[in-house]
Amino acid sequence: MPLEQGQIQVYTGNGKGKTTAALGLALRACGRGLRVLMIQFMKGGGPYGEHIAAEKLAPLLTIIPSGRPGWVKRPIPDPEDVELARIAFAKATLAVTGGEYDLVILDEINGAISFNLIPLDDLLTLMKQKPATVELVLTGRDAHEEVISAADLVTEMQEIKHYYRAGVPSREGIEK
């Protein structure tokens, strides 16, 4: 059963949990039979645990990672990083407007905007084009003020304390 009224949600901030929150929403949606697509920007270093889980929830949950392993250079990204992000954004546009998915998550899209991989105006246009029955989730640090203004829900994850600062590295099954 499709959503009657899809909203636009933004999960941003410097704290841990933005992607995790979006995945929790994806799990809940799959439980109700909704079709979910997550496109991950700047996350080419997988596979991550969510990719393995998505295979088990297919065909309800699909995750498409994009980007190269490693960090994107700021303020002038490598042309290959720009091209990979633009290809992913074209897929995102089709997913949001194409009628195949009930929930579309653009993971780290805010970072892709902040890193100059995708023009802000392209995302704002997509937000306006979103059909009424599609839920759209935008994650990542540094959400642009115009994205925040155009969204229906904005949650900011704030770091209070993080074990990374004590030298604990990313762990399989928890951070990756």
Buried (B, 14 or more C-beta within 10 A) or exposed (E): EEBEEBBBBBBBBEBBBBBBBBBEBBBEBBEEEBBBBBBBBBBBEBEBBBBEBBEEBEEBBBBBBBBBEEEBEEEEBEEEBBEBBBEBBEBBBBBBBEEEBBBBBBBBBBBBBBBBBBEBEBBBEBBEEBEEEBBBBBBBBEBBEBBBEBBEEBBBBEEEEEEEEEEEEEEEEEBB
